[in-house]
């Protein structure tokens, strides 16, 4: 029997070797018709429709496929302020699939805060700090309704953060990951968040807050000369004082410890501001020289986090020091941090709190200003949110915004958030303080780029810090198309936890590792199976320090051929 056949594909796929138009099929037999498809740059769902006709009979079948970008989804921010009209080009080139562009304009610093909230919402990992920071930013914005399309999601974020704190809280504190080691700074930060929830009128966590504060109180005594430890102790006492506890003895013990252990530079550190703020709440003498405070970036406390916390403390307890100069310094710190990528989840949440704490201009200043997308695709939606305090422009994809302001306009704050997959993934390997290498190994342990359908490969990831120990790094390794994860059987598969590894998160399409790294290689292996025939792009494997965006690296990309 002669059968006429045809095939069509959606725009995400193109035929590189078309399906034959006819096939001769014998009785009780079948015929195999070869064809080849290639992925285009149109990522997303893509169907292939097959039609077979024989006489007056027609049969149609559809195969559902997906074209996946060879880069991870991420959100990037651009922020600034202006007193006159300006063009604002978008700095990233992203694929149309999954793209979302949002521009914001306000006389208040709401665009900057909204940008931080969008960054936190899109951040793809789930350690306790990141869940708390995400919920913290949304908590701060509750008094400005309409800034997010689904405000019911706020409660889900609050619940997720509270559940993570409760499930990961032990007598020693809160751990970043299930079963992990408690972290003193995270423990204090979690208490700070729950207390902020109570202060905002959102109840439901009083018992958890009390349990947490008991742990914080046990962590407050200083046991060494580390300035970082002294800062955490002072932060904890400030939280306990706000919670309503009498902290006079804790403050005296801290001051004695600072003297006994000869903690260097604490008088010019954020530590001194925490101490002075707690003393003022306890109606004790509180000497403070804000101009003497020096930012010493380290770990979670990058420069933005320190400057933001300084501003928050002054605005709350020492408003006489909250001058226009201080506010301008914060705005500049936010702009420079975003421009240089020198911010993280903790500092984004602290930046949001500080910006909302100092306020800004009036709603009327926005009346004659415009923000429009001058080069984009898709339907643009413009709306006034937060009671008219913020102008928002949303479009699937925008490459250039235009800001129009009348003469003698007061300063307005703007923000552009771009979410999407980078149109041009990195080609060669690169290292900025951290190196990463990935190899696909066959059963003999030899590197391969050509395998057979059904083969099981070992993926070997090697990560190394170039100069020093780097804490809290994340490795993201996307699988090539045509491959699937092989479920681990622990040591039986050779999957052992290397030194420095804190948590491994195996997902359907990628492996995520969270670890501290140094100049000794950290090597981790896992297994995948080659499932589908074809030649598939190998996305680069990425590594970054979650609290120091200047430290990152990626492996080379390439291709993997799976033969029948």
C-alpha angles and dihedrals in degrees: 000000000000114000125193111218134187137174134197130185137201120254093269090069135048131188113247091175111022127223114262111257095227140032133187111219123188125216113289088000138112135216129216115216117195123217136154131221130194128199118244127206090269101100124196138059114351127181129203114206120203123196126191122187128189118169108313093340124099128186125191128193130177128205116201115215135163132221109216123201115243091230134064124259111253142162122230128190137214118187138172147129133250141190095191140034116292145168115243112198117198109242099210131070108212136176117260090237110093093356121149127174125190128182123191133190130185144146086230120066089253094119090058092048092045089052092053090048091051091049091050092046092053096043101118103212131083112212115142095256092053093048090049093047092049092052092042093059092048091048090055092052097051091100089060103063123200099033092116127042095228110039090169084074088071091076091050090053092048091049092047091052094046092047092051091050093047096045094046098042117110133162088275096053141266120326124214092227136025108281092006132133115280116252119213095209092048089049092054091044091052090053090048090055096047090048090050088053090054091047089052091054096252105131132181100094103072095115092047090047092053092050090048094048090053088057092045090053090054090050096051101083111099115236104177149012098273114128089206091056091047090052092052091049092051091046089052093050090050090053092047091049091052089049088061102257123139103247101173093115093045090053092049091048091050092050090049090049093050089054096041095050093037093230105200123230097359092130090063095039133088084260089076092052092052090049093048091047092052092046091051091052088052090050091246126136110282117191113187137169107191092183089062094057113112125199112231106184115215132146114321090355098075118162094272093050092050095046091046094050090047090053092046092052094047094046091050103040108013107033090162087072094047095098131164087257091057091048092049090049089055093048090050092047091052093048093048093045092052094043092050096038090241099142137085139189095282094047091044090058092045090047090053092051093049095047093052090044095061099041123200142211132343133278091243091066088070095056100097100030127103135198116189138167107244097182118029149109131243132026116321120217122197123189143159112238138181093040093311094310096114134042111210128193118188127185133157091241132005128172100181136022127197122211115202119192131172121244117280091017119166118244115289126195120226134188135184120198117192119191121185151086116296109253092218114040117204115278109196129033120274134186128196102177093321129065125204130184129181127196131183109216130195126218090282093052093252121139112251139181096179121060140158128253109273095023117139114223130195114226111210118197118191119189128180136173110229101216114359146003112294117198129213102015124170126209118200117191116180116204119239115252113268093040135097136195120265110220111247123242093194118237090359088072094043091253103142126162109252123215111283097024112132103174140355120205114193111198132178095262105020148024119235122197127186116197150137111248135194137171091294109087117255108212123193128174135193135164135247133180126226104233111163130047118242144068113292133189116247109219116219116261111238133209127184139166103245093214098038112046091185088073112073144116143179137205125237119275124223139142138286121211118208113197127197 
